[in-house]
Amino acid sequence: MRHKTVILLCLMKLLLSPPQAGVSADRASPDPRDSSGIALMLRRLENSFNKKDLRGILSCFSDDAVTVFPIEHEEPVVGRRQFESFLAAGLEHPENEVAERLFIDATGDFTLRQNGDVAEMLLTHAVRVPSVRDTPAVIGFVTKDFATVCYKNGHWQICFMFPCFAESNAVVAEVVSGGQAESLGIRPGDVITHHLRMPILSAEQLVWRCRMFEERPADTKLRVLFRRDGQVLARTFRPGDMGINTRNFFHGTVETKTLLGSDARQHPVATTIDSYHSALRAASIDGIRSVFCSEGFAFPYGLPSAMSSTLITAGNASESIAFELRRIVEQWDLTTMRVSDIRVISHGDLALAGWSFSVRTTSGQRSESHPVVCAVQHNGKWSFVGMPWQSQHTVGPLNLHAPADREGTKRNKEVQP
């Protein structure tokens, strides 16, 4: 255990090391499309935490940011106002006097997805208690949060944070006839967990891994691990196309409850999902606002079920929702909207909720999506606050056997990471 702790500390030290000589952490704001600016912002956040600088911490969050923290046996902390009060009290707690906060910047190829001036990530937060006399430094706890950051007012800021109580993986959506996977007995629904000992967190990561080895000799052995019905399967592939179509999906952790079918329908968040789609069908701005959290929300890819490149927050909601609804009315036959296969991963007053959505376009084509939203029960009401990392490419929590989206799915070798 001590060996693992040392490795984790070394990794964190590497990720959080000071800038190289000649590079100032206080340099001018980066270009909106330069993700290194996100790492600098997280470094400022870490330094502000360790200096107990409340103002510095809040400067890393947008004015309309929505932050959600679960509190045992109490209502979650939701929104910037509650977050500020919660944070001020926490910084003064005696346990925080010696503890050091560590924020792993999560700006790797597969933990951050950037689209212009909006990016989403998995933000890893750890607390390290320094050494005292003969007691070595230890990591107190490590948590992960879904986070969305945006470039506003000349610098990157966090506009959404939500606890990550689910794991993400790549799942086989389709096995290509005559390909390697078929000959090795791989089936739709198999979860890809490792590629040459590297954990696989997303379908895009698997694409990148395949490209790394595609020029290797044809007899190179590539060991890939799959999970099927609780069993681990090891298969040896050769360089090139694996012969599978893959999708991302979420599955719950030990502390969560996963609800499918009629069980999911009985969860109160299912009523919120129905209310949202009724408002979408009626193109009602007020109806959509009513299912979004009154303390704040952030959707980096437009409205759920209707993905776009529009960032929707509490600060720009009226204008951006109206814009999205005009686009939807022009492109969709709203009478053909169908919602099915609701799935819920619940964690107390928090939930990840997913569903399958289909609609006919005005030109008669069928459009399908599998959105996932972050939901919270606040003031006695379940409402949407945002979307988790990777959700725009996710089939849905524990929906291992969902059919592939025929129009949107490409072979793993062809999909752009």
KEKOL-176450 format. One record per residue: x, y, z of N, C-alpha, C, O in turn. Coordinates in steps of 0.1 Angstrom, whole numbers, plus 5000, padded with zeros to 4 digits. Layout:
N
XYZXYZXYZXYZ/...
# end
This chain:
417
500849885000500050005000500950135000500650224993/502050125008502850235009503550264996503750374992/503850154989504550164975503550234966504050324958/502250204966501250274957501150414961501050504952/501250444974501150584978502250674973502050784968/503450614973504650684968504550704953504850814949/504050604946503950624932502950734929503150814920/501850734936500750844934501350974937501051074930/502150994948502751114951503651164940503751284937/504451074935505451104924504651154912505151244905/503551084909502851124897502251264899502351344889/501651294910501151424913502251534912501951644907/503351504918504451594918504851624904505151744900/504851524895505251544881504251634874504551724867/502951604876501851674870501751824875501351914867/502151844887501951974893503252054895503352144903/504352004888505652064890505652214884504852244876/506552304889506552444885506852454870507452354865/506552564864506952584850508452574848509252604857/508852534836510252524832510852664832510152764831/512152664833512852794833512452874821512452824810/512253004823511953094812510453104809510053184801/509553024816508153024815507553074827507653014838/506853184827506253244839504853194841504053194831/504453154853503053114856502153234855500953214854/502653354856501853474855501853544842501553664840/502153464831502253524818500853564813499853534820/500853634802499553684797498553574794498953464792/497253604794496253504792496553434779496853494769/496353304779496553224767495553244756494453304759/495853194745494853204734493653114738493853014745/492353154735491253084739491252934735490652854742/492052894725492052754721493352684726493552574723/494052754735495252694741494952624754494652694764/494952494755494552424767495552444778495252414789/496752484775497752504786497252614795497652614807/496352704790495752804799494952744810494752804821/494252634807493452564817494352504828493952514840/495552454824496452404834496952514843497052494855/497152634838497552744846496452784855496752824867/495252784851494152824859494052724871493752764882/494152594868494052494879495252514889495152484901/496352554884497552574893497252694902497552694914/496652794896496252914905495152864915495252914927/494252784911493252734920493952654932493552674944/494852574928495552494939496352584948496252564960/497052684943497852774951496952854960497252884972/495752894955494852974963494252894974494052944986/493952764972493552674982494552664993494252675005/495752644990496852624999497252745007497752745018/496852865001497152995008495853035016495853145022/494852955015493552985022492953115017492453195024/493153145003492853264997491453244990491353204979/490353284998489053264993488853344980488253294970/489253464979489153544967489753484955489253484944/491053434957491753364946491053244941490953224929/490453164950489653044946488453084938488253034927/487753184943486453224936486853284922485953284913/487953344920488353404907488553294897488453334885/488653174901488753064891487353014887487352914879/486353064893484953024889484253144883484353254887/483453114873482653214866481553264876481153194885/481053384873480053444882478753364883478053364893/478453294872477253214871477553064873476752974868/478653034878479152894880478152814888477552864898/477952684885477152594893478152484898478652414890/478252474911479052374918478252294927477452344935/478352164926477552074934478451984943479351914938/478251984956478951904965477951824974477051874980/478151684974477251604983477651614998478851615001/476651635006476851645020476051535027474851525025/476751445035476051335041474951385050475151465059/473751325048472551345057472051485056471251525064/472551565046472051705044471751725029472151645021/471151835026470951875012472351905006473151965013/472551874993473851904987474052054986473152134986/475352094986475652234984475552254969476252194961/474652354965474452374950474552524947473952604955/475252554937475352694932476452774939477052734949/476752884932477852964937477653024951478653034958/476453074954476253134967476553034979477253074988/475952924978476152824988477552774988478152754999/478152764976479552724975480452814982481452774989/480252944981481153044987481053035002482053045009/479853025008479653005022480352875027481052875037/480052765020480652635023482152645023482852585032/482652705013484152715011484752805022485852765028/484152915026484653005036484752925049485752945057/483752855053483752775065484852665065485452635075/484952605053485852495052487352535053488152465059/487652655048489052705048489452735063490652725066/488552765071488852795085488852665094489152675106/488452555088488452435097489852395101490752405093/490052355113491352315119492052215110493352215109/491352115105492052015097492652065084493552005079/492252185080492752235067494052325070494552375060/494452345082495552425085496852365080497752445075/496952235080498252175076498052095063499052055056/496752065059496551985047496852065034496652185034/497451995025497752055012496852005001496651885000/496252094993495352054983496152034970497052114967/495751934963496351904950495251894939494351814941/495451964928494451954917495251904905496051974899/495051774901495651724889495051794877493751784876/495751854869495251934858494351864848493551934842/494551734847493551664838493551714824492551704817/494651764819494651824805495351724796495951764786/495251594798495751494789494751484777493651544777/495151394768494351384755493051324758492051354751/492851244769491551174770490851214783489851164786/491451304791490751354803490251504800489551554809/490551554789489951694785489551694771490251644762/488351744769487851754755487451904753486651954760/488151964743488052104741487452134728487652074718/486552234728485852284716485852434716484952494721/486952494711487052644711487252694725488252654732/486352774729486452844743485652764753485352824764/485352634751484652554761485452424762485752364751/485652374773486252244775485652174787485252234796/485752034787485251954798486251854802487051814794/486251814815487351734820486851654832485851684837/487751564836487651504849488651564857489851554855/488251634868489151714876489451624889488451594896/490651584891491051504902491551594914492451684912/490951574925491251664937491751574948491051474952/492951604954493451524965493851614977494151734975/493851554988494351625000495551545006495451425008/496651615007497851555013498151615026498251735028/498351525036498751565049500251555050500751445049/500951665053502451665053502951575064502251545074/504251545063504951465073505051535086505251655087/504851455097505051515110505951425118505651305121/507151475122508151395128508551275120508951285108/508251155125508651035118507450975109507650875102/506351055109505151005101505251065087505351185085/505350975077505451025063504151095058503051075064/504351175048503151245042502251135036502651035030/500951165037499951065032498951145024498651265026/498251075015497151125007495851095016495550985018/495251205020494051185028492851135020492251035025/492551195009491451135000491651184986492351294984/491151114977491151154963489751144957489151044958/489351254951487951254945488051304931489051364927/487051274923486951324909485651394907484651364913/485751504899484551584896484451594881485451614874/483251594876483051634862483151784862482551854871/483851844853484051994853483952044838484451974829/483352154837483252234824483952364827483652434836/484852404818485552534819485252614806485152554796/485252744808484952834796485952954797486352994807/486253004785487053114784486253244784485553274774/486253314795485453434797486253544803487153524811/485953664799486653784804488153774804488853824813/488653714793490153714791490853594798492053594797/490153504805490853394811489853274813488653294812/490453154815489653034817489053034831489753074841/487752994832487152984845486252854845485752804835/486052804857485252684859483752734859483452824867/482952674851481552714851480652594856479452614858/481152474858480352364863481252264869482352224864/480852214881481452104888480452014894479452064900/480651884893479651784898480351654901481251614894/480051594913480851474917480751364907479651334902/481851304905481951184896481851064904482751014910/480651004904480350884912480050764902479350674905/480650774890480550664880481850654873482650744872/482050534867483250514859482950514844481750474840/483850554836483650554822484550454815485650434819/484050384805484750284797484350294783483350364779/484950214775484550194761483850064760484349964766/482750054753481949934752481849894737481749984728/481849774734481749724720480249744716479349674721/480049824706478649844701478349754690477149714688/479349714682479049634670480349554667481449614667/480249434663481449354659481349344643480349294638/482349384637482449384622482649244617483549174621/481749204607481849074602483249054595483649134587/483848944598485148914592486348974598487448954593/486149054608487349124615487949044626487548934629/489049104631489749034642488849004654488948884659/488049094658487249074670486348954668486148884678/485748944657484748834655485548694656484948604662/486748684650487448564651487948534665488248414669/487948634674488448614688487248604697487448594709/486048604692484848574700484348694708483648684718/484748814703484248944710482748964706482348944695/481949014716480549034713480149174716480849244724/479049224711478549354715478149354729477649254735/478549454736478249464751479549434759479549464771/480549374753481849354760482449494763482549584755/482949504775483549634780485049624778485649524783/485749714771487149714769487749794781487549914783/488549714789489149774801490649814800491049914806/491349734792492849764791493349734777492849644771/494349814773494949784760496449794763497049904766/497149674763498549664767498749734781499649814782/498049694790498149734804497649874807497549924818/497249954797496750094799495250084801494550034792/494750144812493350144813492650224802493150334798/491550184797490850244786489650314792488750254798/489550454791488550534797487450574786486350614790/487850564774486950614763487250544750488250494748/486250554741486350494728487450574720488150514712/487550704722488550784715489950744719490850744711/490150704732491450664736491850534729493050514726/490950444727491250324720491650344706492550284701/490950444699491350484686492850524686493650484677/493250614695494550664696495550544698496650544692/495250454707496050344710496250254697497450214694/495250234690495350154677496250214667497050154660/496150354666496950424657498450424661499350424652/498750414674500150404679500850284673502050284671/500050174672500750044668500449994654500849884651/499750074646499350024633500450004623500349934614/501650074626502850054617503749944622504749924616/503449884633504249774639504249654630503249634622/505149564631505149434623503849364625503249364636/503449294615502149224615502049124626500949084630/503149064630503048964640503149014655503248934664/503149154656503149214670501949174677500749174672/502049124690500949084698500449204707501249264714/499249234706498649344714497549284723496449244718/497849274736496949214745495849314750496249424755/494649274748493549364752492649284762492249164760/492249354773491349294783489949344781489649464779/488949254782487549284781486849234794487349144801/485749294797484949244808483549204803482849284796/483149084807481849034802481148964814481648864818/480049014818479248944829480148914841480048804847/480949014845481748994857483048924855483848914864/483248864843484448794840485448874831484948964824/486748854833487748924825488248834814488648724816/488148884802488648814790489948874785489948994783/490948794782492148844776492248794761492048674759/492448884752492448854738493748914732494049034735/494348854722495548904716495148944702494748864693/495349074699495049134686496349154679497449154685/496249184666497449224658497249374654496149424654/498349444650498149584646497149594634496949514626/496449714634495449744624494049744630493949764642/493049744622491649754626491249634634491449524631/490749664646490349564656489049494651488649384655/488249564642487049504637485849524647485049444648/485849644653484749674662484349814661485149904658/483149844664482649984666482450004681481949914687/482850114686482850134700482050254704481950354697/481550254717480850374722481350394737481850294743/481250514742481450534756480250504764479150514759/480450474777479250454786479750474800480950464803/478750504809479050514823478450394831477450334826/479050354842478550254850478750294865479750354868/477850264874477950304887479050244896479550134892/479450304907480350254916479650184927478450174928/480450134937479850054948478850134956477850074961/479050264958478250344966476950394959476150464965/476650354947475550404940474450294938474750174940/473350334933472250244929471950264914471850384909/471950154907471650164892470250114890469950004894/469450204883468050174881467850164866468250254858/467150064862466850044848465350004846464649974856/464750024834463449984832462450054841462450174843/461449974846460450034855460950094868460450184873/462150034873462750094885463150244882463050324890/463750264870464250394867463050494865463050604868/461950434859460750514857460150564870459450664871/460350484881459750524894460650624902460150684911/461850644897462650754903462150884900461750914888/462150984909461551114907462151184895461551274889/463451154892464151234881463451194868463551274858/462751084867462151044855460951144851460751174840/460351194862459251294860459951424854459351484845/461051454859461751574853462151554839462051644831/462551434835462851404821461651414812461751474802/460551364817459251384809458851524808458451574797/459051604819458651744818459551824808459051914801/460851784808461751854799461351824784461351924776/461051704781460751674767459351724763459151754752/458451744773457151804770457451954766456852014757/458352014774458652154771459452164758459252264750/460252064755460952064742459952054730460152124720/459051964732458051944721457152074719456752104708/456952144730456152264729456952394726456452504725/458352374725459252484722459052594732459052704729/458952554745458652644756459952684764460552594770/460352804763461552854770461352844785462152784792/460152884790459852884804459752734809460252704820/459252644801459152504805460552444806460752364816/461452474797462752424798463552484810464152414818/463352614813463952674824463452614837464252604847/462252564837461652514850462252384854462152344866/462852304845463552184849465052194851465652104855/465552314848466952344851467052404865466152464870/468152374872468252414886468252564888468952634880/467452614897467352754899468652814904468852944903/469552734910470852784915471952794905473052844907/471652744893472652754882472652624874472252514879/473252634862473352514853474352544842474552664839/474852444836475852464825475752344816476052234820/475452364803475352264793476252304781475952384773/477452234780478452274770478052244756478652294747/477152154754476752114740475252134738474652044732/474752244741473352274738472452204747472852154758/471152194743470152124751470251974750470651924740/470051904762470051764761469051704751468051764749/469451604744468751544733468851614720468551564709/469451734720469551814708470951884708471052004708/471951794707473351844709473751944698473351934686/474552044703475052154693476352204699476852144709/476852314694478052374700477752484709478652564712/476552504713476152624721476352594736475852494741/477052674743477252664757476052744764475852864761/475252664771474052724778474352734793474552624799/474352854799474452864813473352954818472553004811/473252964832472253054838472453194833471453274832/473653234830473953374826473453414812473053524809/473353314803472953344789471753264785471453254773/470953204795469953104792468853154783468553094773/468253274786467153324778467453324763466753284754/468653384760469053404746469453274740469053244728/470253194747470753064741469652964739469652884729/468752954749467652854748466752894736466352804728/466453024735465653064724466253034710465652994701/467653054710468353024697468252874694468052844683/468452794704468452644702467052604698466952514689/466052654704464652614701464252654686463652574679/464752774682464552804668465152704658464552664648/466352664662467052564653466252434653466152364643/465852394665465152264666463752264658463452174651/463052374660461752384653461952384637461152324630/463052444633463352444618463752304613463452264602/464452224622465052104617464251974621464451874614/463451984631462751864636461251864634460651974633/460651744632459251724633458951694647459051574651/458551784655458451764670457351664673457351614684/456451634664455351544667455951394668455251304672/457151374662457751244661458751214673459351104673/458851304682459851284693459451154701458251134705/460451074705460250954713461350944723462550964720/460950924736461950904746461750764752460650724755/462850684754462750544759463950514767464950584767/463950394773465050334779465750434789466950454789/464950484799465550574809466350494818465950384823/467550544822468450484831468950584841469250694838/469150534854469550624864470550564873470450444877/471650634875472650604886472450704897472750824895/471950664908471650754919472750744930473250644933/472950854937473850864948473250974958473651084957/472350924966471651014975470851114968469951074960/471051244970470351344963470851384950470551484944/471851304944472451334931472151214922471851104927/472151244909471951134900472551164886472651284882/472951054879473251064865472050994858471750884861/471351064849470151014842470451014827470851114822/470150894821470350884807469050834800468250774807/468950854787467750794780468150794765469150844761/467350714758467450714743466350804737465250804741/466850884727465950984721465950964706467050944700/464750974700464750974685463651074681462751104687/463951124668463051214662463251214647464351184643/462251254640462351264625462651404622462051504628/463551424613463851564608462751614599461951524594/462751734596461751794586461951734572461051744564/463151674570463351614557463051464557463251394547/462551414568462151274569463251174574462951054576/464451224577465451134583465351114598464751204605/465751004602465650964616466951014623468050984619/466751074635467951124643467851064657466751064663/468951004661468950944674470050994683471151044678/469851004696470951044706470750964719469650914721/471750964727471650904740472250994751473350964756/471551104754472151194763472151144778471451054782/473051204785473151184800473251314807474051404802/472551334817472551464824472851444839472651334845/473451544845473651544860472451614866472051724862/471851544876470651594882470851604898471651524903/470151694904470251714918468851734924468051804918/468651684936467351714944467751834953468451814963/467051944950467352064958466052134961465252164952/465852174973464652234978463452154974462352204970/463552024976462451934973462151904959461051844956/463051934950462751924935463951864928465051914931/463751774919464751724911464951814898463951834891/466151854895466351944883467751904877468551844884/467851954865469151934857470152044860469752164861/471352004862472452104864473552104853474252204852/473652004846474651994835474751864829473851774830/475851844822476151714815477551664819478451744820/477751534821479051484825479951484813479551474802/481251474817482351454807482051334798481551234803/482251344785482051234776480551204773480251114765/479651284778478251244777477751254762476851184758/478351344755477851364741478151244732477751234721/479051154737479451034730479050904737479550804734/478150924747477850814756476550744753475550804751/476550604753475350534751474450544763473250554761/475050544775474250554787474650464798475350364795/474350494810474850414821474350274821473150254821/475250184821474950034822474149984810473549884811/474050064800473250024788474249954778474550004768/474649834782475749774775475349714762476149694753/474049684760473649624748472849714739472049664731/472949844741472249934732472749924718473949904716/471849934708472349924694473150044690473050154695/474050014681474950124676474150224668473150184661/474550354669473950454660474550434646475650474644/473750384637474250344624474750464617475750444609/474150574618474650694610475850754617476650814610/475950754630477050824637478250734640479250794644/478150604639479250514644480150484632479650454621/481450494634482450454624483350354630483350334643/484150284622485050194628486150264636486450384634/486650184646487550254655488750314648489350404654/489150264637490350314630490050444623490950524620/488750474621488450584613487950704621487950824617/487450674633486850784641487950884646489050834650/487651004645488651104649488651114664487551124670/489751114671489751124686489451264691489451284703/
# end
